[in-house]
Amino acid sequence: MASSNVVPLQRDGSKFESILVPVDGSALSMAAAVKAVEFAQRLQARIIAFNSIPVYQYPVYVGGIPFEYPSEADYEAQCRAIADRYLGLVADTGSEHGVPVDTRVEFNGSPAQAIVEVAQRERCGMIFMGSHGRGGLSSAFLGSVAFKTLTQAHIPVMVDHPTDEEVARAEALMREHAIEP
């Protein structure tokens, strides 16, 4: 991010203390998370890196042929382990920049709703998220999760559109830490 002497303030004039950073495991969201860490460093704010995991879908057997499905407990454990790896990468990036990072993982059917609820519960002053902008007409310039978050949140939402170069750097960072983007 370019250097600036401008410090964003909340409506009441106070500084942002906590910024929610949703991360979905993609290189795009990781690129945005790196920018969020740099932004938080300038604000002297902490980050809450967050991942919303889809709720377990119970298997439906068609024609009496049972397929192998993980149990709900196994599904949640596997998903949490994967999320912890890339949320840990955000925490490591924060540590390198002197930014405190807490992590949260929740199972929820709606990522946007989960983002808004966690931001509210954690008393975050802002949400900083990446977007690819490949949604339909209502979200022509934003992804659907970013668009829904913007329409549901009652706090500022900063939406970052990482460049191809930033995404490539995030992919390399993820591979360095044995995380497949």
Secondary structure, DSSP 8 states (H G I E B T S, - for coil): ----S---B-TTS-B--EEEEE--SSHHHHHHHHHHHHHHHHHT-EEEEEEEE--------STT-------HHHHHHHHHHHHHHHHHHHHHHHHHTT--EEEEEEE-S-HHHHHHHHHHHTT-SEEEEE------GGGTTS-HHHHHHHHH-SS-EEEE---HHHHHHHHHHHHHTT---
